[in-house]
């Protein structure tokens, strides 16, 4: 027979998972089935048709999900973001209590093979790319010394020179603590001040973590190698710091997140690490939104790079492929709250913009469509603010191909070099194309040598 298990309208739910003996069924969904709240686990007996669901993790201020069951059905294990890390947790099916099982300064993701019960862990930290590890028993996952490394996926990284990375905390303007990831310059000298690049994560329901930073979005270690410090702030609205921290920007989208970011910058200046006269900011998606807000609310930065950032929330509402989360953040539709949507649009304050700004967007981006970046570019051009506009081919929210990811990184890095450090030239197509041609020729030579 078929039984409908839930009827929760707009709230999404995970796939159902059965206990090893098939006597219980579990799924995860938002707490009390309310939009944007923390995820919780709901369990019930499989034979208890129409029975009441029991909630697990009600007292845990984080997302609880169904990873894998213990053999006796008394525990459900799951991986979850925790501040600037990712850890393994367990939820008791009897009491609903959540327990943290690992405490690593990095990204832990544990799994168990359903048939063999073999436990493996995927782990990375700022100095080590992601690798797989074998764990002899599930109760040993929290003891790192018992892990046995199975892979060395990027051995070339063993020879990389990397800047020190750590999680840092500071007090924000409302007295609450904020946190972020600090990447120090290579060969950092205490007492010496360095230029700073603030790298703002997307989402905003996301987080910067102590991972191996190797993507084209931030590439913080390249800045570190060039003598920059990088701050990756987990501002208000981010995940991993509790439900209230993530949700309280509803109705007040930019204000406190901006204060969190700027107070983090001031904290690094106060410690003597950062030269406050040599700073840049960058981000993609929500990181681009915040970059645009920074552009229109302070002139403390020498350079900004805005990637797929929103400028006008009223036009963005109809242009984007999603609307529901905008309604949550701005507490309604633009037709009902026109003034509020305009008040939190960076375009309203564009005449304050003075910082040279590099703009990136994918031509067919469905999430933050190209017209948002065009509104920014046209405004800066008409105001006489130095700006350049890069449009990449594709129909995705991120840059899909490696070549243009390289273009984004090269242009962005040298934009910072020009406006923060005063380098004369910033980006020459001929130089980039020549580099790509040299790499292509080298690849041909290697292939030819192998053939011989």
N, C-alpha and C positions, 0 to 999 in steps of 0.2 A: 504494500500500500504506500501511497505518497502522502507525506505530511509537510505542510508549510511550517517552517520553524520560526520565522520572524516576519514582521510587517512594520519596517522602520522608515518608510518613506525615503528621504534623501540621504540617510546615513548608510555609508558603505560598510560591508562586513567582510571578514576574511573567509577563506574556504574552511569547511568544517574538518575537524581532525578527531578520529576515534582513539580511545584508549587501547592499549595492547590487547586487552581481552574483549574489546568491543562493547563493554557495558556502559561506557560514558562517551558523550560527544561534546566537543568544545569548539568555539569560534571566538574571534575577537571583534570588537566594535567600540565606538565612542562611548564613554561613560554615560549611563542612563540614556543612551542613544540620542545625545544632543550634539549638534554640529560643532566640530573643532575641539571637543574636549579630549582628555587623555583616553587612550585605548585601554580597555579592560577585557578580561577573559570571561566568557559565560559558559557554564557547563551544566549538563543535565544527563540523566540516565537515558539510554537509547530506547528502552522499553517504556519509559514514562511519557507516553503520548499526551501532548498538551500540558505537560507539567511545567512547573516554574523553573526558570533559569537561575543558577547560583552565580553571583559575581565574584571573581577573584581579583585581588590587587586593589581593592577599594581604598585602602589607606596609603597606597604607594603613589607618590607625586611624579609619575612618569607613565610612559606607554607600556602596557602589558600585552603580549601577543602569544600565540600558540606556536612554539618552535618544535619541541619534541617531548613525548611523555616518558616518564620513568616506567620501568617494566611492571611495577606494582600499581601504577595508576594514581599514586598519591602525589605526584609532582609533575608540573609542566615547566620545562626550561625554555628560556627565550633570551635573545640578544637585544640590547637596548643602549642607546646613547645616554651617557652620564657625564654631564659637564663637557669637558673637552676630550672625552674618551668614549669608547664603546666597551661594554662589559657583558658578561653572562650572568643572568639572574634566574631564580626559580620561584615558582608560585605553588603553594600548597593547595591541593584540591580539597583538603579537609578544613583548613582554617582560612584560606584566602591570603595568607601572609606572603609577602615578597621578600626574598633574601638575595643579597648581592654575593656572587660566588667568586668573582675575579676582581682584581684591583690593579690593573696594569696601566702604565702611562703610555697608552697606545690604543689600537683598535683590535678588539677581540671579537671573533665570531665563531662560536662553537656549534658543532652539529654531531648527530649520532646516526650511523647507518641503521636503518630499520631492521634489516635482516641479521647482520653480524654484530650489531651493538658496538661497533668500533667507534670511538670518539676521536674526532679531528678538530683542530683549531686553525683558523686562518688568523694570522697576526701580522701587524705592521706597526711601526712607530716612526718618528721623524727621521731616524737614521737608517732604517731598514725597510726595504720594500716588502710587500705582502708575500708571505710564505705559508705553507701548510705544515702542521705539526701533528704527530700522533700522541695521544694521551692514554696511558695504560688503563685508567679507570676514570669514570665520571667524577668520582669524589676527589680526584687529583688535579682537576682542571685549574683550581685556584693556586696550585703550587707549580710555578713556572719551571723549576728545576727538574720536574718529572717529564716535561715535554720532550719529544724527540723530533728534530727537524727532518722533514721528508723532502722538501724542495729548496732549491736556491734559484729562484726564477730570474733574478737579475744580478748575476755575479759581478757584472761590470760596476755595479753600485758600490762594491766593497772598496773601490779605489777613488770614489768621489770625495772631495773635500767639502764638507757641509758646515753651515753655521749652526751654533747651538740653538735648540728650540725648547721652549718651556711654556707652561700655562701661567698666565699672570692675572692677578685680581686687582681691582681698584674700586673706590667708592664713587658712585655716580652722583649726580646733582640732587637726586631725591633721597640720598642716604643709603640706598640699596647697593649691594655689591654686584659688580659686573665682572665678566671674565673674558679672556681672549687668548689667542696663541701669539707668542712673541718669537720671531725668528731673528736672531742676532747676526750682525755682519760676520763674515768669515774672519778669523783671527781677531775677534773683538778685544779691545783694550779698555778696561775699566777706567772711567774718568774722561774718556774721549767721546765727544758728541758726533752722532752720525745722522745723515739724511734718513728720512722715514717715508715709507710707502704704506698707506693704510689700505688693506685689501678686504673688501666687504663681501661677505657671502650672500648667496641668493636665498630665495624662499618667499618671505623672510623666515618661514618656519623651517629652518635648517640650522646647521652649526659648523663652525670651524673647529677642527679636532687635531689631535696629535698624531696625524697620519703621515705617510711618506708623501710629501707635497711634490707631485711630478706632473700635474695637469697643466693645460694651457691657460686655465682660468686665473691661477695665481702665480705659479712657478716662482715661489718665494726664494728658493735657494739660488736662483740666478741673480736676483737682486742682492742677496747676501754676499755672493761671490764678488759683486761689484762694489761692495762697501756700504750697502743700505741695511737698515733695520726694517722689518716688516711687522705690522700689527694686524692680526686677523681678529676683529672684535666680535664677540657674541652679544650683540645688542638686544634690547627689549624686542620681543617678537620671535626670538630664536627658540629652538627646541633644546632639550637636555637640561633645562633649569627649572622645570616645573610648569604646571598648567597656567598659573597666573602670569608668570614671566612671559609665556608665549602669547597669551590671550589679551593682555591688558592694553595692547596698542589698538584694539578695536575701538573705533570712534576717535582715536587720537594717534593716527598712524605714525607720523614722523617724529613728533616732538621729543619723546623720551628716548627713542632709539638714537636720535641725533645727539642728544645729551650724553648717552652712554658712550658713543664713539668718541666724542670730543673730550670727555673727561678721561678716557683711556689715553688719548694723545697727550693731554696735559700731565697725566701721571708719568708717562715715559720721559717727558721733558723735565719734570721735577726730580726724577732720579738721576739726571745728568746723562742719560743715554742718547737723547734725541736733540738735534738742532732744530728748534722751532721755526727757523727761517728757511728750512730746506725740507719741505714736505709735499707729498703727492697723495692722491686718493684714487682708487679704482674699484670697479666691481661689475658684475654681470647680472642681469635680471633684477631682483630686488637690490642687489649690490649696485646696479646701475641707477635704480630709483634713488637710493641713498646718496650716490655720487651726485646726482642732479640736485638733490636737496642741499647738499654741502656746497655745491657750486653757487646756489642762489641765496645762501644764508651766511657765508663767511668768505673772506678773502685771505685766509691764513695759509691756504695751500698754493703752491706755485704751479701745479699741474694736476689735471684730472683726466681720467679715462672713463667714459660712460659706455658700458656695454648693454645693449638691449634694455635701456632704461625708459621708464614712463615719464611723460611731461605733463599730460593733461588727462586726468582721471575720467572726465566726462566722455571724451572721444575714445579713450582707451576701453571703456566699458563695452562699447559696441564692437570695437575692432578686434578685441581679444577672443580667444576660443573658450575662456572661462569667465563667468560672472559671479557665481555664488560666493567665492571667497572675497571678491571686492565688496559685496553686500555686507559680509561679516566685518571687514576692516573699516568700512565707511558707514555701517549701520543703515543700510537702505540702498535704494536705486538712485541714480543721478537725477531722475525726473522728480523724485520726491525730496532730494537733499542737494539741490544744485549748488547752493552757496557753500556747503560743507565740502563737496567734491572739488570745488574751485579753490577753497582755502588750503587744501592739502595737495594742490597741484604745483609742482616746481615752476611751471610756466607763469603763474601769477606773479612770481618774484624775480622773473628773468632779468629785469633791469638792474638787479643787484649784482649780476654775474660779471666778474672781472678775470677769472682764472682761465688760462689757456686750456681748451678742452678738446680731447680726441674722442670721436664717437664711432662706435662699432655696432653693426646690426646685420642679421641675416636677411636677405631680400624677402623671403617668404615666411618669416617667423610668425607662427600663429599665436604665440603666447603674448609677446610684446611686439606688435607689428611695426614694420618699418616707418609708418607715418609718425610715430612717437619720436623717433630719432630725427626725422626731417623737421619736426616742429622745433626741436632743440637747435639743429644746425642753422636753420633759417634765422632764428632769433639771434643767435650769436653772431652770424654774419652781418645782420643788419645793425647790431650794436657795436660792431668793430672789435669783438673779442676773438683773439686767435683761435681758430678751430680747423679741424680736418675731419672728413667723414668717410669711413670705410664701410662699404656695403659688400657682403659676401654672398656668393651664390648658395642656394639651398632653400629648404622649406621646413627647417627645424629651429628649435629655440636656441640651440647652440651651434657653433660652427662645425659642420659635419666632416670636413676633409682635413687631413694632416697638413697639407701644403698651406691652406689658408689659416689654420691654427698657428702655423709658423709666422705667417704675415702679421697676424694679430699680436703675437708676442714681440716680434721684432719692432713693429711700429710703436707699440705701447712702451716698451723698454726705452727706446731712444727718444720718445716724447718726454718721458720723465728725465732722461739725461739732459735734454736740451733746456727744459724750463726750470728744473731744480738745480742742476749743476752748471748751466750756461754753456753747454757744448754747442758749437756752431751749427752743425748739421744734425738732423734727427732721423731721416729715413730716405734712403735712395733705392728706388726699385732696381736699378742696375746692380747695386751691391747684393741685394737679396737674391736676384735672379742668377747672378754670377755664383753665389754660394750654392744655390740649388743645382746649378749646372756642374760645378766641381764635384758635388756629392754624387751626382748621376754618373759622371765620368769615372769616379773612384769605384762606384758599384760595378760599372762595366768591366773595369780592369780586374776587380776581384773575381767576377764571374768568368772572365777570360782565363785568368790564372788557374782557377779551379778546373776549367775545361782542359787546359794543357796537362 
